[in-house]
Amino acid sequence: MIHVIINPAAGQNTPVLAILNSVFQPAGIPWRVSITQQAGDAQKQAQAAAQEGVDVVAVYGGDGTVVEAASGLLDADTPLAVLPGGTANVVAQELGIPLDLAAACQLAAAPQRHVRKIDMGTVNDDYFLLRVGMGTEAKIIQGADRELKNQLGFLAYVWAAAQSLSAVETATYHITIDDREFTVEGITCAVINSGNMGVGNLRISPTIQIDDGLLDVVVIKNANLAALAEIIGNVTGLAETAAGILEQWQIEKSLQRWTGKKISVRAEPVQAIQFDGELLETSEIRCRILPGAVNIVTPADAQS
């Protein structure tokens, strides 16, 4: 039995039920659906389905819905199948899951499923799979609201990023990492579980892994506007120079990075904060890593 959680706000005009049926029915797999209506529903529905003993919980929606469903399966044996239906689908890209819905369904329906244990992070009273961002990154998320994403899709983030270039602000970050304290100035600070940026498989660093039992803390110290503008160009289809841009940032020492298991960050002045595409109303973040907390159905040949 596959229990599918569907976020009806995702996918725009995708015929979700027809595609699910076209894969599961010929395979002889029983399946059922539940619909989310408000925040927290995916977590509750995933938890209830696991307790009932379904074989797989599948989730159709964006990264925020995926994180909710995953949090309902913490420390459960029931695997989660990700059916990409959002704007960015970074979790799917990180794990090598097909972005095509029918192909992702076939992965969930495979008789011999490959299951990978991945880490999850907590931020205050919430969970995340990707990262928590303060400053410029959060302002981009803030600028790409639901109406704009419905109109432009992923280009909504391009538009929001372009707007943010004209108002880059510097803050002082007070950071504690496993009882070590740092103070550094920058334009954005991120606590990272997955290094995938969701653009052409571009990664912040190849050494940041979603199953290494650690969180990475990255501060971009200053605004290299030319590089930021080029990254916006990469989003629209010119990703071949992106790796060179990140290398240039590191050579110029515009980026500082640490690792740890328990992180707290406070910014002066207070900045916008996002976690996996959702905004967080707080002045300080407190994060910790939950190693190997969730089982995810992935392709057998997906890179770790």
Secondary structure, 3 states (H helix, E strand, C coil): CEEEEECCCCCCCCCHHHHHHHHHCCCCCCEEEEECCCCCHHHHHHHHHHHHCCCEEEEEECHHHHHHHHHCCCCCCCCEEEEECCCCCHHHHHHCCCCCHHHHHHHHHCCCCCEEEEEEEEECCEEECCEEEEEHHHHHHHHCCHHHHHHHCCHHHHHHHHHHHHHCCCEEEEEEECCEEEEEEECEEEEECCCECCCCCCECCCCCCCCCCCEEEEEECCCCHHHHHHHHHHHCCCHHHHHHHHHHHHHCCCEEEEEECEEEEEEECCCCEEECCEECCCCEEEEEEEEEEEEEECCCCCCC
